[in-house]
Amino acid sequence: MLTYQDCLGMCDFSKEEIKLIASHEHISGMAAIGLAENLLHRRGGRKEIERLIQSELEHMQRNRSSEEVEHMRHVFAHYLEFHD
């Protein structure tokens, strides 16, 4: 049986990117891995992932500490750099 760590190691996303997607979609980390991988390989999927992450960052700005938000902005910047 594959574990969350196994799947995370095989996907094209960082743990923090998956956390953002899971949080936004209100799904488990494992489901977020599947969603992210599916979107990544679909036409327009990269832009959809960007939209999900941006939306979650906007939500975090209203509800989380500035340190958490700043950290996740770096995560988003990494996503943009790695998946461009």
N, C-alpha and C positions, 0 to 999 in steps of 0.2 A: 504494500500500500504506500502511495506517495504521501508525504507529509507536506504541510504548508511550506516549510523551509526548502524541501525538494522542488516544489513548484516555483517558488520564488527564485531559486537558483537557476531555473531553466527559462524564466521569462525575461523579457526585454525591459523590465522596469525595476526601479529601486524599491526597497521596502517602504520608504517614505512616500514615493509616488503612489504605490498601492494603497497606503493608509489614507491618502487624500481622496482617492477614488472611492474606496470603501466607505469612508465617512460621508462623502457627498451622496452616494447612492443608498446608504443605509443597508449595506450588505457586508457579509463576512470578507475577510482578507482573501480567502480562497476563491470566492465568487468574483471578487474584484480582479484577481489575476486573470481569470477566464474572460471577464468582460474586457479588460484592457488589451489582452492579446487578440481577442476577436476584433475589437475596434481598430487596433494598430494595423491589421492586415486587410482592412476593408476600405474601400474608396471613401474618402472624407473622414475616416476614423481618427486620424491624428488631430484634426481640427475639433472633432467632437470631444476628444480627451482634453484638449486645451480648454474647451468651454467648461467641462466638468471641473477641472482643477481651478480655473479662474472663479467659477461660481462658489466653490468651496472656500477659496481664499477670501472672497467678499463676505461670506458668512462668518469666517473666523475673525475678520477684522471687527465685527460687531460683538463677538462673543468670547474672544480669547485674548490672552496677553500679547503685548506687542512683540515679545521675544519669540513666542510660538509662531506668530504671523511672519515675522522676519525669517525665521528658519524655513518655513514652508515656501516663502518666496524664493529662497535659494533652491529649494527642491524643484519648484516650477522652472526656474532658470536652467537648472540641470536638464530637466525634461526637454525644454526647448532646444538646448544645445545638442543633446544626444539624439533626439528624434526629428531633427530638421531635415 
